Amino acid sequence: MLQNHNYSVGNNPITQTNNLRSMFQHHGNQFLKFHFLSFLTAEERTKMRVTCQIIKQNIPKPQYSYFKTTVARARLEKNVGSVETCGHPVNGGDSSEVSSELQSEIKTIVSSRWAFAAIKQNGRVITWGGPNYGGDSTSVSSDLQSGVNTIVSSRLAFASIKENGRVITWGDSRYGGDSTSVSVDLQSGVKTIVTTFKSFAALKANGSVIIWGNFRSNGVSANVLQFLQNGVIQIEAVGDDWDGEFRATKSDGTQVQWS
C-alpha cells in the first residue's frame, strides 16, 4: 500500500515495523498528526487502519464535512484538516494552485456561488475558484495571513472578521466585495456579520450597524440609518436568497427591516 511513497522521518523510513513502533512509543499521536497523516490520502489512511496492527487504533476514521459552489464541491477531512475538490475547474473544482496549503490544518470552508475560502488553524485564509467572485484574494492577501476568525459570503463576495474585530472584504464589488465607503468603520470592534444576496451588515460592540453592498434601487432610508447608529443588540437576515432583507433589533425590543 505504501510502496509508491518514500515516507521518512530523519533517516528512518516509517514503513518499517520496528521504526513505526519506536516512533509511536516516543511521539504517539503527535507523530501521527504532524509527521504522518498529512502525507497520506484518505484512502491510504483507511487502508492503514485495516491492515496495520501497530497503528490502526491510533488512526481515526475519516470524518468529512462537505461544501459546494454552484458547480463544484470541496470535502474537508476534519481529523487532519485536508481538503479535496472536484467539479468545474475555474469555479472551485480545481484547487491545484493552492493544494500545498490545503493538505492539513484547515478549520472550515465557506463558499460563494463560484468560489471557496478556507480558514486554517492559524487564522490564515486560502481562496480558490472564480477569480472575480472571491477566488482571488490577492488584493487583500496581506490582511488574510493570520488572525481571521470568521468568514461569511454573499452571492459573489466574502467578508472576514479578524481577532481585533477588523473586517476584510473581497470579491465582486457589486455584491459587497468592496467596502471602501465604510472602511473607516470596519477597522475594529465588529462582533458579527450577516449577509443577503448582494449586501452585508456588521454589528459592532458599541451597538451600531455598518452596512455596505448593493441595496434595492431606492436605497436605504435616512430613518433606517438613524436607527442603526446605536443600541442594536441583534442583526439577522430574513427571507429567501433572492429577496432577503436585514432585520435589526434594539435593546428596547424595537425592530427595523431593510433590503
Stockholm file with secondary structure:
# STOCKHOLM 1.0

chainA/1-259         MLQNHNYSVGNNPITQTNNLRSMFQHHGNQFLKFHFLSFLTAEERTKMRVTCQIIKQNIPKPQYSYFKTTVARARLEKNVGSVETCGHPVNGGDSSEVSSELQSEIKTIVSSRWAFAAIKQNGRVITWGGPNYGGDSTSVSSDLQSGVNTIVSSRLAFASIKENGRVITWGDSRYGGDSTSVSVDLQSGVKTIVTTFKSFAALKANGSVIIWGNFRSNGVSANVLQFLQNGVIQIEAVGDDWDGEFRATKSDGTQVQWS
#=GR chainA/1-259 SS CCTTCCCEETTEETTSHHHHHHHHHHHHHHHIIIIIGGGSCHHHHHHHHHHCTTTTTTSCCCCEEEEECSSEEEEEETTTTEEEEEECIIIIICCGGGGGGGSSCEEEEEECSSEEEEEETTSCEEEEECGGGTTCCGGGGGGGSSCEEEEEECSSEEEEEETTSCEEEEECGGGTCCCGGGGGGGSSCEEEEEECSSEEEEEETTSCEEEEECCCTTCCCHHHHHHTTSCEEEEEEESCSSSCEEEEEETTSCEEEEC
#=GC SS_cons         CCTTCCCEETTEETTSHHHHHHHHHHHHHHHIIIIIGGGSCHHHHHHHHHHCTTTTTTSCCCCEEEEECSSEEEEEETTTTEEEEEECIIIIICCGGGGGGGSSCEEEEEECSSEEEEEETTSCEEEEECGGGTTCCGGGGGGGSSCEEEEEECSSEEEEEETTSCEEEEECGGGTCCCGGGGGGGSSCEEEEEECSSEEEEEETTSCEEEEECCCTTCCCHHHHHHTTSCEEEEEEESCSSSCEEEEEETTSCEEEEC
//
